């Protein structure tokens, strides 16, 4: 199942919507250091995010870039789901 889920993200386009379940960890990107900043936040309830692409600067193909509640975050691809049409 993980393989098909990875393929789902490879087929996504910037701007596609994502379902983010409760208790998912979101990291704040640090553009200057090309890393993630702490502290992280954890979703209190399910929410929707906008897919911004795979995080390439960190060489972490399991992290994706999302826009949630007015801010940009990194999240593990295994923790979110593309919303169906």
C-alpha positions in Angstrom: 0.0 0.0 0.0 2.9 2.4 0.7 4.0 2.1 -2.9 0.6 3.2 -4.3 0.5 6.1 -1.8 3.9 7.3 -2.9 2.6 7.2 -6.5 -0.4 9.3 -5.4 2.0 12.1 -4.4 4.1 11.8 -7.5 0.9 12.4 -9.6 -0.1 15.5 -7.5 0.1 19.0 -8.8 0.9 22.1 -6.8 -2.4 23.4 -5.5 -4.1 20.0 -5.0 -5.9 19.6 -1.7 -4.8 17.2 1.0 -6.5 15.7 4.0 -4.5 16.1 7.2 -5.7 13.9 10.1 -5.7 14.7 13.7 -2.4 14.5 15.6 -0.1 14.9 12.5 3.2 16.6 13.1 3.9 19.7 11.0 7.4 21.3 10.9 8.1 24.9 10.1 10.7 25.2 7.2 13.8 27.3 7.8 14.7 28.6 4.3 18.1 30.1 5.4 19.4 26.9 7.0 17.6 24.6 4.5 16.3 22.6 7.4 13.2 22.4 9.7 12.8 24.5 12.8 11.6 23.4 16.1 9.2 23.6 17.8 6.8 21.7 15.5 3.1 21.8 15.8 0.6 18.9 15.9 -2.8 19.1 14.4 -5.6 19.2 17.0 -8.3 18.1 14.6 -8.4 17.0 10.9 -7.9 19.8 8.4 -7.3 20.5 4.7 -4.0 21.6 3.3 -2.6 22.7 -0.1 0.1 20.6 -1.7 3.2 22.7 -2.6 5.5 19.9 -3.7 8.2 17.5 -2.4 10.9 18.9 -0.2 14.0 18.7 -2.4 16.4 21.0 -0.5 16.7 18.5 2.4 17.1 15.4 0.2 14.1 14.0 2.1 11.7 12.5 -0.5 9.3 11.4 2.3 8.6 15.1 3.3 6.2 17.2 1.4 5.6 21.0 1.5 2.1 22.0 2.4 0.2 25.2 3.1 -2.0 24.9 6.2 -3.9 27.6 8.2 -2.1 30.4 6.5 1.5 29.0 7.0 3.9 26.8 5.1 4.9 23.5 6.7 6.7 20.2 6.0 4.9 17.0 6.7 5.6 13.3 6.2 3.9 12.0 3.1 2.7 8.9 5.0 0.6 11.1 7.3 -1.5 12.9 4.7 -3.9 11.8 2.0 -4.8 13.4 -1.4 -8.4 14.5 -1.5 -10.4 12.7 -4.2 -12.3 14.6 -6.8 
